[in-house]
Amino acid sequence: MLPARPLATATIPRAPGGILTFAAEAVKAAGDESGMAVQAHGRLRDAPGPPPWRAWRDVLAWSRDQVRPVQRLAAEYGDIALLRCGPLRFYFVQHPDLIQECLVTRHKAFKKDHFFVNFVRIILGNGVLTAEGDFHLKQRRMLQPAFYKDRIQSYAESMIHCADALESGWQDGQRINITEEMMQLTLAIVGKTLFNSDVSSDAQAVAGAIETILERGDLFLIPLFPGILDLPLARNRKFFGAINDLDTVLYRLIKEHRESGDQGDLLSMLLAAQDDEDNTRMDDKQVRDEALTLFTAGHETTSLALTWLWYLVGQHPEVEALLHEEVDRVLAGRLPTPADYPQLAYTQRVFQEAIRLYPPTIMVGREALEDTTLGDYAIPKGGIVVMTPYVTHRLPEFYESPETFEPDRWLPEAAAKQHKHAFIPFGGGQRRCIGEGFAWMEAVLSVATLARHWRLEIDPAHEIDLRPNLTMRPRGGIPATLHRR
């Protein structure tokens, strides 16, 4: 199996002896001059990391690119690295044991980090992604029925219909931008399943609005960003104008749904949802926040996952051949149905391996609510823990030939032995993505629908410009040529 033409700029050497040994050995070898001196706190110690002057530089680099600076920190310091910036403490955690502690074992000691939440709340409001505490549990409880297995299967017909409609417009030999095509597909799917609405006429406007919003993603790392957003800058006007454009569409659809009644879509379920404990329902503002959260997640992240899947399959003829063999055998030329999902096992493995190598969401962040620990490292109250799936998914202790695109590493027997938190494209613990099942169904059935008749040839001369800022977007997209099978 050939390498996946990784976009990484640094390899990640791991010290022998397992978790947390790399940092201690680096300290012993480099001494105090590197700024990595370990301070004893009983059995606890400070995480290693660069001196303050370099830490500020690294944080600023991280605000523009949330992958490469983290790779450099992991290569230099190992499983955990601390950036001290004045009173701020950023802990970059890569090892699955530490991730499991943060997201599961000690989850009550952490909340969503305020840098991410404060920025995203400007866009999405107080939906399930940004809510905390009892309110988060209440919202998740109200949303959960919309993502039960039987409900997801009921959305599958729309997923298949949208993929079939997309390919009906393709021509043999046509040059396409994979990213744009997958954005169009997932926008149609989320529009139909969330709003029972054909939003294809608004596709460019909505996609442009989301693009404009994500361009300001660098601000969530700057402590004074609310002040920056208040400045009369052209970029800020575009940012808030994009949010207003999305609001205009959402509030119109909410109004129409309230007037017309249940339309069998996700928005209808949000309007009808009632908390069993206090018998309350969501007002228009809360419905807007939850709908926009689902809309943005369902559109942006899944489209990127599909983009990288086609990019990887197009580079690996042996994977492409096996994918087409399974689709031909299971479907025999017809459109898929939800009942076909279990039989599309290789397609599922292709999707899983694609989001291992290129997880659409760049990072998972948590903030310590109290003085706590991860491993034998002290994490003070207010410390920000940053977990980067792209880096963790490529650790050689957990993945043989981690840069290689190998779908069969996810065969059931091998996958059962994998560390549960070495694969975190959907997060983990109580805040694991509520739409994970929806995303799997959407991706697998969409790929099967398109692969019946098409293969995508990737231009080998095109250099992929990775733009890791909140999501894993390739700058300018990925060009390809369509070939009818």
HUHU-V107001 format. One record per pair of residues at least 12 apart in sequence whose C-alpha atoms are under 8 Angstrom apart, sorted by sequence separation. I is the first residue (numbers start at 1). J is the second residue. D is the distance in Angstrom with one decimal. If there is no record, write none. Layout:
i=I j=J d=D
i=I j=J d=D
//
This chain:
i=36 j=48 d=4.6
i=80 j=92 d=5.4
i=81 j=93 d=6.7
i=127 j=139 d=7.6
i=128 j=140 d=6.2
i=187 j=199 d=7.5
i=188 j=200 d=5.9
i=270 j=282 d=7.6
i=368 j=380 d=6.8
i=369 j=381 d=5.4
i=370 j=382 d=7.2
i=35 j=48 d=7.6
i=36 j=49 d=5.3
i=80 j=93 d=4.5
i=117 j=130 d=5.6
i=187 j=200 d=7.4
i=254 j=267 d=7.5
i=258 j=271 d=7.6
i=330 j=343 d=6.8
i=368 j=381 d=5.0
i=369 j=382 d=6.3
i=35 j=49 d=6.4
i=36 j=50 d=6.4
i=79 j=93 d=5.9
i=80 j=94 d=6.3
i=330 j=344 d=7.2
i=367 j=381 d=7.8
i=368 j=382 d=5.0
i=464 j=478 d=7.1
i=34 j=49 d=8.0
i=35 j=50 d=5.2
i=36 j=51 d=7.6
i=79 j=94 d=5.1
i=80 j=95 d=7.6
i=188 j=203 d=7.9
i=367 j=382 d=5.8
i=368 j=383 d=5.4
i=34 j=50 d=6.3
i=35 j=51 d=4.7
i=78 j=94 d=7.8
i=79 j=95 d=5.2
i=184 j=200 d=7.5
i=187 j=203 d=6.7
i=271 j=287 d=6.8
i=367 j=383 d=5.6
i=368 j=384 d=6.6
i=34 j=51 d=6.8
i=270 j=287 d=6.3
i=327 j=344 d=7.2
i=367 j=384 d=4.5
i=368 j=385 d=7.7
i=462 j=479 d=7.7
i=112 j=130 d=7.4
i=326 j=344 d=6.8
i=366 j=384 d=5.8
i=367 j=385 d=6.1
i=73 j=92 d=7.9
i=166 j=185 d=6.7
i=184 j=203 d=6.6
i=365 j=384 d=6.9
i=366 j=385 d=5.1
i=74 j=94 d=7.3
i=112 j=132 d=7.6
i=267 j=287 d=7.9
i=270 j=290 d=8.0
i=326 j=346 d=7.1
i=365 j=385 d=5.7
i=366 j=386 d=6.7
i=398 j=418 d=7.1
i=458 j=478 d=7.9
i=459 j=479 d=6.5
i=27 j=48 d=7.5
i=111 j=132 d=7.1
i=270 j=291 d=7.9
i=326 j=347 d=7.7
i=365 j=386 d=4.7
i=398 j=419 d=7.4
i=458 j=479 d=6.6
i=459 j=480 d=5.8
i=70 j=92 d=7.2
i=163 j=185 d=6.4
i=364 j=386 d=6.0
i=365 j=387 d=6.2
i=458 j=480 d=4.6
i=459 j=481 d=7.6
i=162 j=185 d=6.5
i=216 j=239 d=7.2
i=323 j=346 d=6.6
i=363 j=386 d=6.7
i=364 j=387 d=5.0
i=457 j=480 d=5.3
i=458 j=481 d=6.7
i=23 j=47 d=8.0
i=49 j=73 d=7.9
i=59 j=83 d=7.6
i=183 j=207 d=7.5
i=267 j=291 d=6.8
i=322 j=346 d=7.7
i=323 j=347 d=6.1
i=363 j=387 d=5.5
i=364 j=388 d=6.4
i=398 j=422 d=7.0
i=456 j=480 d=6.1
i=457 j=481 d=5.0
i=23 j=48 d=6.3
i=58 j=83 d=7.9
i=363 j=388 d=4.5
i=364 j=389 d=7.8
i=456 j=481 d=5.7
i=457 j=482 d=6.4
i=162 j=188 d=6.3
i=212 j=238 d=6.8
i=213 j=239 d=5.4
i=362 j=388 d=6.1
i=363 j=389 d=6.2
i=456 j=482 d=5.0
i=457 j=483 d=7.4
i=56 j=83 d=7.7
i=162 j=189 d=6.1
i=212 j=239 d=5.9
i=362 j=389 d=6.6
i=455 j=482 d=6.2
i=456 j=483 d=6.3
i=49 j=77 d=6.7
i=55 j=83 d=5.0
i=56 j=84 d=7.7
i=361 j=389 d=7.8
i=362 j=390 d=6.9
i=454 j=482 d=6.7
i=455 j=483 d=5.4
i=48 j=77 d=6.5
i=55 j=84 d=6.0
i=56 j=85 d=5.8
i=213 j=242 d=6.6
i=393 j=422 d=6.0
i=454 j=483 d=5.7
i=455 j=484 d=6.5
i=55 j=85 d=6.3
i=159 j=189 d=5.5
i=212 j=242 d=6.6
i=213 j=243 d=7.5
i=254 j=284 d=7.2
i=359 j=389 d=6.6
i=392 j=422 d=6.2
i=393 j=423 d=6.0
i=454 j=484 d=4.7
i=455 j=485 d=6.7
i=52 j=83 d=7.3
i=158 j=189 d=6.5
i=359 j=390 d=6.1
i=392 j=423 d=7.5
i=393 j=424 d=7.9
i=453 j=484 d=5.6
i=454 j=485 d=5.4
i=48 j=80 d=7.2
i=49 j=81 d=5.0
i=50 j=82 d=7.4
i=51 j=83 d=8.0
i=52 j=84 d=5.7
i=210 j=242 d=7.2
i=358 j=390 d=6.4
i=453 j=485 d=5.1
i=47 j=80 d=6.4
i=48 j=81 d=5.4
i=49 j=82 d=4.6
i=50 j=83 d=6.6
i=51 j=84 d=7.6
i=52 j=85 d=6.2
i=209 j=242 d=4.6
i=251 j=284 d=7.7
i=254 j=287 d=7.9
i=356 j=389 d=7.9
i=357 j=390 d=6.6
i=452 j=485 d=7.8
i=47 j=81 d=5.9
i=48 j=82 d=5.8
i=49 j=83 d=6.0
i=52 j=86 d=7.9
i=158 j=192 d=6.6
i=208 j=242 d=8.0
i=209 j=243 d=7.1
i=254 j=288 d=7.7
i=356 j=390 d=7.2
i=389 j=423 d=7.2
i=47 j=82 d=5.6
i=158 j=193 d=6.8
i=389 j=424 d=5.9
i=209 j=245 d=7.1
i=357 j=393 d=6.7
i=389 j=425 d=6.2
i=209 j=246 d=7.2
i=251 j=288 d=6.9
i=356 j=393 d=5.7
i=357 j=394 d=7.3
i=155 j=193 d=6.1
i=250 j=288 d=6.5
i=206 j=245 d=7.8
i=206 j=246 d=6.9
i=247 j=288 d=7.8
i=250 j=291 d=7.8
i=309 j=350 d=7.3
i=250 j=292 d=7.6
i=309 j=351 d=6.4
i=312 j=354 d=7.1
i=47 j=91 d=7.8
i=306 j=351 d=7.9
i=309 j=354 d=5.1
i=305 j=351 d=7.8
i=308 j=354 d=6.3
i=309 j=355 d=7.7
i=357 j=403 d=7.4
i=308 j=355 d=7.8
i=357 j=405 d=7.6
i=305 j=354 d=7.0
i=26 j=76 d=8.0
i=305 j=355 d=6.1
i=308 j=358 d=6.6
i=26 j=77 d=6.9
i=354 j=405 d=7.6
i=353 j=405 d=6.7
i=305 j=358 d=7.3
i=353 j=406 d=6.8
i=23 j=77 d=5.2
i=305 j=359 d=7.0
i=353 j=407 d=5.3
i=22 j=77 d=6.7
i=23 j=78 d=5.5
i=305 j=360 d=5.8
i=352 j=407 d=7.4
i=22 j=78 d=5.3
i=23 j=79 d=7.2
i=304 j=360 d=5.9
i=22 j=79 d=7.2
i=23 j=80 d=7.6
i=350 j=407 d=5.0
i=353 j=410 d=7.5
i=10 j=68 d=7.4
i=20 j=78 d=7.2
i=195 j=253 d=7.1
i=302 j=360 d=7.5
i=349 j=407 d=5.1
i=352 j=410 d=7.5
i=9 j=68 d=6.4
i=12 j=71 d=6.9
i=20 j=79 d=5.8
i=301 j=360 d=5.3
i=349 j=408 d=6.7
i=8 j=68 d=6.9
i=11 j=71 d=7.4
i=12 j=72 d=7.9
i=19 j=79 d=7.0
i=20 j=80 d=7.7
i=301 j=361 d=6.8
i=10 j=71 d=6.0
i=14 j=75 d=7.7
i=346 j=407 d=7.5
i=349 j=410 d=5.8
i=9 j=71 d=7.7
i=10 j=72 d=6.3
i=12 j=74 d=6.3
i=13 j=75 d=5.8
i=346 j=408 d=7.9
i=349 j=411 d=7.4
i=8 j=71 d=7.9
i=12 j=75 d=4.5
i=15 j=78 d=7.8
i=364 j=427 d=6.7
i=11 j=75 d=6.6
i=14 j=78 d=6.6
i=361 j=425 d=6.7
i=10 j=75 d=7.2
i=13 j=78 d=7.9
i=360 j=425 d=7.2
i=12 j=78 d=8.0
i=359 j=425 d=5.4
i=196 j=263 d=6.8
i=356 j=423 d=6.8
i=196 j=264 d=7.6
i=196 j=265 d=5.7
i=356 j=425 d=7.1
i=195 j=265 d=5.9
i=355 j=425 d=6.7
i=194 j=265 d=5.4
i=195 j=266 d=6.6
i=193 j=265 d=5.4
i=194 j=266 d=4.4
i=195 j=267 d=5.6
i=192 j=265 d=7.6
i=193 j=266 d=6.2
i=194 j=267 d=5.4
i=195 j=268 d=7.8
i=19 j=95 d=7.2
i=19 j=97 d=7.9
i=210 j=296 d=7.6
i=319 j=407 d=7.9
i=123 j=213 d=7.9
i=348 j=440 d=7.8
i=351 j=443 d=7.3
i=312 j=405 d=7.3
i=351 j=444 d=7.2
i=348 j=444 d=6.1
i=194 j=291 d=7.6
i=347 j=444 d=6.2
i=119 j=217 d=8.0
i=119 j=219 d=7.4
i=120 j=220 d=7.9
i=341 j=441 d=7.4
i=344 j=444 d=7.5
i=347 j=447 d=7.6
i=119 j=220 d=5.2
i=194 j=295 d=7.3
i=347 j=448 d=7.5
i=118 j=220 d=7.4
i=341 j=444 d=7.3
i=116 j=220 d=5.6
i=191 j=295 d=7.8
i=341 j=445 d=7.1
i=115 j=220 d=5.2
i=116 j=221 d=7.5
i=190 j=295 d=6.3
i=115 j=221 d=5.9
i=362 j=468 d=6.7
i=115 j=222 d=7.6
i=338 j=445 d=7.8
i=362 j=469 d=7.1
i=363 j=470 d=7.2
i=115 j=223 d=7.1
i=190 j=298 d=6.1
i=337 j=445 d=7.8
i=362 j=470 d=5.4
i=190 j=299 d=6.4
i=336 j=445 d=6.6
i=361 j=470 d=6.4
i=362 j=471 d=5.2
i=361 j=471 d=4.8
i=362 j=472 d=6.2
i=187 j=298 d=7.9
i=360 j=471 d=5.4
i=361 j=472 d=6.4
i=186 j=298 d=7.1
i=187 j=299 d=5.3
i=336 j=448 d=7.0
i=360 j=472 d=4.9
i=186 j=299 d=5.1
i=336 j=449 d=6.5
i=359 j=472 d=6.9
i=360 j=473 d=7.7
i=186 j=300 d=7.8
i=335 j=449 d=6.2
i=358 j=472 d=7.0
i=183 j=299 d=6.8
i=186 j=302 d=6.9
i=183 j=300 d=7.1
i=186 j=303 d=5.8
i=185 j=303 d=7.6
i=333 j=452 d=6.3
i=123 j=243 d=6.5
i=146 j=266 d=6.5
i=183 j=303 d=5.1
i=182 j=303 d=5.0
i=183 j=304 d=7.8
i=327 j=448 d=6.0
i=182 j=304 d=7.4
i=146 j=269 d=6.7
i=179 j=303 d=7.1
i=182 j=306 d=6.6
i=327 j=451 d=7.1
i=328 j=452 d=6.7
i=179 j=304 d=6.9
i=182 j=307 d=6.4
i=327 j=452 d=6.4
i=143 j=270 d=7.0
i=324 j=451 d=6.4
i=142 j=270 d=7.9
i=179 j=307 d=5.4
i=323 j=451 d=7.9
i=324 j=452 d=7.1
i=178 j=307 d=5.9
i=143 j=273 d=7.4
i=142 j=273 d=5.8
i=142 j=274 d=6.4
i=178 j=310 d=7.7
i=142 j=275 d=5.8
i=141 j=275 d=7.3
i=138 j=275 d=7.0
i=298 j=435 d=7.9
i=302 j=439 d=6.5
i=306 j=443 d=6.7
i=298 j=439 d=7.4
i=302 j=443 d=7.2
i=306 j=447 d=7.9
i=314 j=455 d=7.8
i=314 j=456 d=6.0
i=315 j=457 d=8.0
i=314 j=457 d=5.5
i=315 j=458 d=6.8
i=314 j=458 d=5.6
i=310 j=456 d=7.0
i=311 j=458 d=6.6
i=64 j=218 d=5.8
i=63 j=218 d=5.0
i=63 j=219 d=7.4
i=63 j=220 d=8.0
i=63 j=221 d=5.8
i=63 j=222 d=7.8
i=127 j=286 d=7.0
i=126 j=286 d=7.3
i=59 j=221 d=8.0
i=127 j=289 d=5.0
i=128 j=290 d=6.6
i=126 j=289 d=6.1
i=127 j=290 d=4.8
i=125 j=289 d=5.2
i=126 j=290 d=7.8
i=129 j=293 d=7.1
i=124 j=289 d=5.4
i=128 j=293 d=7.6
i=124 j=290 d=7.7
i=127 j=293 d=6.5
i=311 j=478 d=7.5
i=124 j=292 d=6.1
i=304 j=472 d=7.0
i=124 j=293 d=5.8
i=304 j=473 d=6.6
i=301 j=471 d=7.2
i=307 j=478 d=7.7
i=160 j=335 d=7.4
i=160 j=336 d=7.1
i=160 j=337 d=7.7
i=157 j=337 d=7.2
i=156 j=337 d=7.3
i=157 j=338 d=7.7
i=156 j=338 d=6.1
i=153 j=338 d=5.9
i=116 j=365 d=7.5
i=218 j=469 d=7.0
i=113 j=365 d=5.6
i=217 j=469 d=6.4
i=112 j=365 d=6.1
i=113 j=366 d=4.6
i=114 j=367 d=7.2
i=217 j=470 d=6.3
i=112 j=366 d=4.5
i=113 j=367 d=4.5
i=215 j=469 d=8.0
i=111 j=366 d=5.4
i=112 j=367 d=5.8
i=214 j=469 d=7.6
i=110 j=366 d=5.9
i=111 j=367 d=5.3
i=214 j=470 d=7.3
i=110 j=367 d=5.3
i=111 j=368 d=6.6
i=110 j=368 d=4.5
i=111 j=369 d=6.7
i=109 j=368 d=5.9
i=110 j=369 d=5.2
i=109 j=369 d=5.4
i=110 j=370 d=7.7
i=109 j=370 d=6.1
i=109 j=372 d=7.0
i=102 j=366 d=7.8
i=113 j=384 d=6.3
i=102 j=374 d=7.0
i=113 j=385 d=7.9
i=101 j=374 d=6.4
i=101 j=375 d=7.9
i=98 j=374 d=5.8
i=98 j=375 d=6.2
i=97 j=375 d=7.9
i=159 j=442 d=6.0
i=163 j=446 d=5.6
i=167 j=450 d=6.5
i=152 j=437 d=7.3
i=156 j=441 d=7.1
i=160 j=445 d=6.4
i=164 j=449 d=6.4
i=152 j=438 d=5.9
i=156 j=442 d=7.0
i=159 j=445 d=7.2
i=160 j=446 d=6.1
i=163 j=449 d=6.3
i=164 j=450 d=7.1
i=147 j=434 d=7.3
i=159 j=446 d=6.7
i=163 j=450 d=6.7
i=99 j=387 d=7.1
i=147 j=435 d=6.7
i=149 j=437 d=7.6
i=153 j=441 d=7.9
i=152 j=441 d=7.6
i=156 j=445 d=7.7
i=160 j=449 d=6.7
i=144 j=434 d=7.3
i=147 j=437 d=7.3
i=147 j=438 d=7.0
i=91 j=383 d=7.1
i=93 j=385 d=6.7
i=89 j=382 d=7.6
i=90 j=383 d=6.1
i=91 j=384 d=5.9
i=92 j=385 d=6.0
i=93 j=386 d=6.0
i=94 j=387 d=6.1
i=88 j=382 d=7.7
i=89 j=383 d=5.0
i=90 j=384 d=4.8
i=91 j=385 d=4.7
i=92 j=386 d=4.8
i=93 j=387 d=5.3
i=94 j=388 d=6.8
i=140 j=434 d=7.9
i=67 j=362 d=7.4
i=88 j=383 d=6.9
i=89 j=384 d=6.1
i=90 j=385 d=6.0
i=91 j=386 d=5.9
i=92 j=387 d=6.2
i=93 j=388 d=7.6
i=66 j=362 d=6.7
i=88 j=384 d=7.9
i=90 j=386 d=7.0
i=92 j=388 d=7.9
i=96 j=392 d=7.3
i=66 j=363 d=7.7
i=94 j=391 d=6.8
i=95 j=392 d=6.6
i=180 j=477 d=7.0
i=94 j=392 d=5.2
i=179 j=477 d=5.0
i=178 j=477 d=6.7
i=179 j=478 d=6.1
i=177 j=477 d=6.1
i=178 j=478 d=5.5
i=177 j=478 d=5.4
i=178 j=479 d=6.0
i=177 j=479 d=4.4
i=178 j=480 d=6.6
i=176 j=479 d=5.7
i=177 j=480 d=6.2
i=175 j=479 d=7.0
i=176 j=480 d=5.5
i=175 j=480 d=5.8
i=176 j=481 d=6.2
i=175 j=481 d=4.5
i=176 j=482 d=7.3
i=174 j=481 d=5.6
i=175 j=482 d=6.4
i=4 j=312 d=6.5
i=173 j=481 d=5.9
i=174 j=482 d=5.3
i=173 j=482 d=5.2
i=174 j=483 d=7.8
i=172 j=482 d=5.7
i=173 j=483 d=5.6
i=4 j=315 d=7.5
i=171 j=482 d=7.1
i=172 j=483 d=5.1
i=173 j=484 d=7.9
i=170 j=482 d=7.6
i=172 j=484 d=5.4
i=171 j=484 d=7.8
i=2 j=316 d=7.2
i=1 j=316 d=7.8
i=70 j=388 d=7.7
i=71 j=391 d=6.4
i=67 j=388 d=7.5
i=70 j=391 d=7.6
i=100 j=421 d=6.0
i=99 j=421 d=6.6
i=107 j=429 d=7.7
i=67 j=390 d=7.2
i=96 j=419 d=7.1
i=67 j=391 d=7.5
i=96 j=420 d=7.8
i=97 j=421 d=7.3
i=104 j=428 d=7.3
i=96 j=421 d=4.9
i=103 j=428 d=5.9
i=104 j=429 d=5.0
i=96 j=422 d=5.0
i=103 j=429 d=5.2
i=104 j=430 d=7.4
i=95 j=422 d=7.6
i=103 j=430 d=7.7
i=100 j=428 d=7.8
i=47 j=377 d=6.0
i=45 j=376 d=6.6
i=46 j=377 d=5.7
i=47 j=378 d=7.5
i=44 j=376 d=5.0
i=45 j=377 d=5.0
i=46 j=378 d=5.9
i=43 j=376 d=6.7
i=44 j=377 d=5.2
i=45 j=378 d=5.9
i=44 j=378 d=5.7
i=41 j=378 d=7.9
i=14 j=395 d=7.9
i=14 j=396 d=7.6
i=12 j=395 d=7.1
i=14 j=397 d=7.6
i=6 j=403 d=6.3
i=5 j=403 d=7.9
i=4 j=403 d=6.1
i=3 j=403 d=5.8
i=4 j=404 d=5.2
i=3 j=404 d=4.1
i=4 j=405 d=5.2
i=67 j=468 d=6.3
i=2 j=404 d=6.2
i=3 j=405 d=6.1
i=65 j=467 d=6.9
i=66 j=468 d=5.6
i=1 j=404 d=6.9
i=2 j=405 d=7.1
i=65 j=468 d=5.3
i=66 j=469 d=5.9
i=1 j=405 d=7.0
i=64 j=468 d=7.9
i=65 j=469 d=5.7
i=66 j=470 d=7.4
i=1 j=406 d=6.8
i=64 j=469 d=6.5
i=63 j=469 d=7.8
i=7 j=464 d=7.9
i=7 j=466 d=7.0
//
